[in-house]
Amino acid sequence: MNTDNATLNDMIRTLNDGRTFYEDAASKVAREDLKRLFERMARTKTAIVNDMKNKVVFTGEEPNDDGTVGGGFRKAYADIRARLANDKEASYVSQLEEFEDRILASFREAIEASKDPEVRSIAQKYMPEVTRDHNEMRALKHALKH
């Protein structure tokens, strides 16, 4: 696999981690507003992943359909923390905001480090959505602390 598709596949894995965690959290929270927010965030990740997969397929390679091992551990850890927390929703939001940090960092890295203009273009194209989701979760995390 060339480096540029490796970058896209790394971003796909990170987004898949986030999508899976959002879907799981949506099924476990009681508040309907959070459930809808988490479902929307999962759909956003899915749309971005599909565009990235198309780019990888166009080059004749196989896109990654999995998440990362670390993402699986983080999700399991978050599930345990949420079960033990006094405020289950706040616990999920806090952990999801950390996933958003990882996603934002992977997009920034692709924009700054990729030598492939198409990879940079895809990352730049979705950076507003990635930044919006990150900022929304960060603001929600701070709002739920008070």
Buried (B, 14 or more C-beta within 10 A) or exposed (E): EEEBBBBBBBBBBBBBBBBBBBBBBBEBBEEEEBBEBBBBBBEBBBBBBEEBBEBBEEBEBEBBEEBBEEBBEBBEEBBEBBEEBEEBBBBBBBBBBBBBEBBBEBBBBBBEEBEBEEBBBBBEEBBEBBBEBBEBBBEBBEEBEE
